[in-house]
Amino acid sequence: MELSGHGVLVTGGATGIGAAIATRFLKAGSDVLICGRRADKLRELQERYPQLRTRVCDLEDPTQRVALRGWAISEFPSLDVLVNNAGIQQRIQLADEPDWDLIHREIAVNFESHVHLVTLFIPHLLRCQQPAIINVSSGLSFVPLARVPIYSATKAAIHSFTLSLRQQLRDTPIDVIEVIPPGVNTDLGGPGLHTWGVALDEFANAVFDEVQKPDVREIAYQFSAESSRASREALDAIFERMNAPG
């Protein structure tokens, strides 16, 4: 896809992968809106990139998703790219009677909100010339990490949903693209937990090199490229390696 001339909404756009996507679209010549839960982080990024437009939004709340759709189209009537990136990651021991509200929040933000926003924006995107929906999943869509069971499951659900969405929209102008990150050095799950991961700029640059190519549908990198194309036997071996005790 062409990177310039779009109106782009990036959820979870204040930090990490979302901020990297938002700023690259902005630098390429697109208008960009971002939303997130933390006003301070939104403000920090907007101070660096004054052209960004920001909105505080908790995507766990369906009414805030509906309001986000109205605001985004009001700000940019020509908005034609939705990037579903928002996500939270929690280390949960399922045998320890975890609080259901914490589990449901992770499901609501990571999966439910993406599905809801897609259904909210499709009628608008169908009227655009070169619209796209970009869903951010994970290499853990294919090989779950047992200590983050809800996160892994929601990302597997996003991958499955994206396949169905692409099939249903095959005869429309809407491109459906899945970005499949490996572990990336961001603050996902808490500061310092992913310092071993791929550098953020390295990953974002690789994504934007690929997204400009014609007919791109999935963009994976390093571990996620391996896991998304692995055989069942290879996936079982990766799972055992990733989840070995100690």
C-alpha positions in Angstrom: 0.0 0.0 0.0 1.0 3.6 -0.5 2.0 5.2 2.8 1.1 8.9 2.0 -2.2 10.5 1.6 -4.1 8.4 4.1 -6.1 9.2 7.2 -4.9 6.7 9.8 -6.3 5.7 13.2 -3.9 3.7 15.4 -5.2 2.3 18.6 -2.7 1.9 21.4 -0.7 4.5 19.5 1.1 6.3 22.2 4.0 3.9 22.9 5.7 0.8 21.5 4.7 -0.7 18.2 1.7 1.6 17.9 3.8 4.7 18.2 6.3 3.4 15.7 3.5 2.7 13.2 1.8 6.1 13.8 5.0 8.1 13.4 6.0 6.3 10.2 2.7 6.9 8.6 3.0 10.6 9.7 6.5 11.0 8.3 5.3 9.4 5.0 2.7 12.1 4.5 -0.5 10.7 6.0 -2.7 12.3 8.6 -2.7 10.3 11.8 -4.9 9.9 14.9 -3.9 7.9 17.9 -5.7 6.8 21.0 -4.6 5.2 24.2 -5.5 4.9 27.9 -2.7 7.2 29.3 -3.0 10.9 28.7 0.6 11.5 29.8 2.0 9.2 27.1 -0.3 10.6 24.4 0.8 14.1 25.4 4.5 13.1 25.3 4.3 11.8 21.8 2.2 14.7 20.6 4.9 17.1 21.9 7.4 15.4 19.7 5.0 15.2 16.7 2.6 18.1 16.9 0.7 17.0 13.8 -0.6 14.0 15.6 -4.2 14.1 16.9 -4.8 12.2 20.1 -7.7 10.9 22.2 -7.8 9.2 25.6 -9.8 6.1 25.2 -10.2 2.9 27.2 -11.1 0.3 24.6 -12.4 -2.1 27.3 -15.5 0.1 27.3 -17.8 -0.5 24.2 -19.3 3.0 24.5 -15.9 4.5 24.3 -15.2 2.5 21.1 -18.4 3.9 19.5 -17.4 7.4 20.6 -13.9 6.9 19.1 -15.4 6.0 15.8 -17.5 9.2 15.8 -14.5 11.3 16.8 -12.1 9.8 14.3 -14.4 10.3 11.3 -15.3 13.8 12.5 -11.6 14.7 12.7 -10.8 13.1 9.4 -13.8 12.4 7.1 -11.4 10.8 4.7 -10.0 8.4 7.2 -9.3 5.2 5.3 -6.9 3.1 7.5 -7.7 1.4 10.8 -4.8 -0.1 12.7 -5.9 -2.4 15.5 -2.8 -2.4 17.7 -4.0 -1.9 21.3 -3.1 -4.7 23.7 -2.2 -5.6 27.2 -0.2 -8.6 28.5 -0.6 -10.1 31.9 1.3 -13.0 33.5 -1.5 -15.1 35.0 -1.4 -18.4 36.9 -4.8 -19.9 36.1 -4.7 -22.2 39.2 -4.3 -19.3 41.5 -7.9 -18.0 41.3 -7.1 -14.9 39.3 -9.5 -12.0 39.3 -12.0 -12.5 36.5 -12.1 -8.8 35.9 -8.4 -8.8 35.0 -8.8 -11.7 32.7 -11.9 -10.1 31.0 -10.1 -6.8 30.6 -7.3 -8.5 28.6 -9.9 -10.3 26.4 -11.9 -7.1 25.9 -8.9 -4.9 25.0 -6.9 -7.5 22.9 -9.7 -9.1 21.0 -13.2 -7.8 21.6 -12.3 -4.2 20.9 -10.7 -5.1 17.6 -13.7 -7.0 16.4 -16.0 -4.2 17.5 -14.0 -1.4 15.8 -13.8 -3.4 12.6 -17.6 -3.7 12.5 -17.9 0.0 13.4 -15.5 1.2 10.7 -16.4 -1.1 7.7 -19.4 0.9 6.5 -17.2 4.0 6.4 -14.2 2.3 4.8 -16.4 0.8 2.0 -16.9 4.3 0.7 -13.1 5.0 0.5 -10.8 4.6 -2.5 -7.9 2.7 -0.9 -9.0 1.6 2.5 -7.1 -0.9 4.7 -7.5 -2.6 8.1 -4.3 -3.6 9.7 -4.5 -6.0 12.6 -1.5 -6.6 14.9 -1.3 -10.1 16.2 1.8 -11.9 17.5 4.1 -14.8 16.9 2.4 -16.2 20.0 -0.7 -16.6 17.8 0.9 -19.8 16.6 2.9 -20.9 19.7 1.5 -19.8 23.0 3.7 -18.7 25.9 2.0 -20.5 28.9 2.8 -17.8 31.4 0.8 -15.3 29.4 -2.1 -17.6 28.5 -4.9 -15.0 27.9 -2.6 -12.8 25.8 -1.5 -15.8 23.7 -5.1 -16.9 23.2 -6.4 -13.4 22.2 -3.6 -13.1 19.6 -4.5 -16.5 18.2 -8.1 -15.3 18.0 -7.0 -12.1 16.1 -5.1 -14.2 13.6 -8.2 -16.4 13.0 -10.5 -13.4 12.8 -8.2 -11.7 10.3 -8.3 -14.7 8.0 -12.1 -14.7 8.1 -12.3 -10.9 7.7 -10.1 -11.0 4.6 -12.2 -13.7 3.1 -15.4 -11.8 3.7 -14.0 -8.6 2.3 -12.3 -10.1 -0.7 -14.7 -8.5 -3.2 -14.5 -5.0 -1.6 -11.9 -2.3 -1.8 -10.7 -3.0 1.8 -7.3 -4.5 2.1 -6.8 -6.6 5.3 -3.2 -6.9 6.5 -1.9 -8.8 9.5 1.3 -7.6 11.2 2.8 -10.5 13.3 5.4 -9.2 15.6 8.0 -11.4 17.4 9.1 -10.3 20.9 9.9 -6.6 20.5 11.8 -4.5 23.0 8.8 -2.5 24.3 7.1 -2.0 27.7 4.4 -4.5 26.9 3.5 -6.3 30.1 5.7 -4.0 32.1 9.0 -2.2 31.8 12.1 -4.4 31.3 10.3 -7.6 30.4 11.2 -7.5 26.7 14.7 -6.1 26.7 15.8 -9.4 25.0 13.4 -8.7 22.1 14.0 -7.2 18.6 14.8 -3.5 18.6 11.6 -1.5 18.0 13.0 0.5 15.1 14.4 -2.6 13.4 11.0 -4.3 13.5 9.0 -1.2 12.5 11.4 -0.6 9.5 11.0 -4.2 8.4 7.2 -3.8 8.6 7.1 -0.6 6.5 9.4 -2.1 3.9 7.0 -4.9 3.5 3.7 -3.0 3.7 4.6 -1.0 0.6 4.9 -4.1 -1.6 1.8 -5.0 -3.7 -0.6 -7.7 -2.5 1.0 -8.1 1.0 -1.3 -9.8 3.4 0.9 -11.0 6.3 4.0 -9.3 7.6 6.1 -11.4 10.0 9.7 -11.1 11.3 12.3 -13.4 12.8 10.5 -15.7 15.4 7.1 -14.8 14.1 8.1 -15.6 10.5 9.3 -19.0 11.7 6.3 -19.8 13.9 3.7 -18.6 11.4 5.0 -21.0 8.7 6.1 -23.9 10.9 4.8 -27.5 10.6 2.9 -29.0 13.5 5.9 -31.0 14.5 8.1 -27.8 14.5 5.4 -25.9 16.5 5.4 -28.6 19.1 9.1 -28.4 19.4 9.1 -24.6 19.7 6.3 -24.8 22.3 8.3 -27.3 24.5 11.5 -25.1 24.2 9.6 -21.9 25.0 7.8 -23.3 28.0 10.4 -25.5 29.5 10.6 -25.2 33.3 13.1 -22.8 34.7 
